[in-house]
């Protein structure tokens, strides 16, 4: 994330072992919150008109977006399936040494995609500009819950992390990887190219400017301290919600989210087709890792 970026509007991905907890994990595609390095991206030319029938699917109930690349990455529930399987292997290692793990809490979290802040009326009415991800099922809530983890438990945990590293089941997420593996290189490369193409797209740029003008017409100014175009947000809760509702209306009036994410979807589809063989292999690996995780769960008496 850039130094001046606003973290509340960016989407972070949980790690397969961490599952939003205190542990480290190994997502193998990349964190969508990370730097994309777009200044060095060389993106192919894409004729968007040839893909005008491709559209993003917006879910305002969760503020999530479905685009063609989603087919090649693990969704939130699949991510939790893999996280649970990895946790079982880690737990078995610790138990075998006579210790329990530090507390782990795994719950499906449908993380929002809101590059310009809130865009859902239902979210704006409840939370204003505050980010609240929709939560799903709790899968794991166990482990040592003391305030201070005893050193022997922490040491066992760290030892087991090392010992089972080769058993950890990877998961795929959208974004540019800090260090992509051979099998996810195409996902990372295309993610970077798509980000660049969307940022440079003339209709996307026009949509953003139309949204900003709509905000300005309503007396709402863009905050100059951020590189991203984000409005100055009131601290007062009532004023915050009131402005968020106006903001959402402006986004809807100019169809900002549809134009932005349709562009993303169309560029994704074009680049997937240019690299179809690699993406076919990626889809196979995605399903293989998910099947491996489900097998671990079944073998340990857990319903996937």
Beta strands, then each sheet from edge to edge (+ up, - down):
strand 1: 57-59
strand 2: 64-66
strand 3: 104-110
strand 4: 134-142
sheet 1: 1+ 2-
sheet 2: 3+ 4-
end
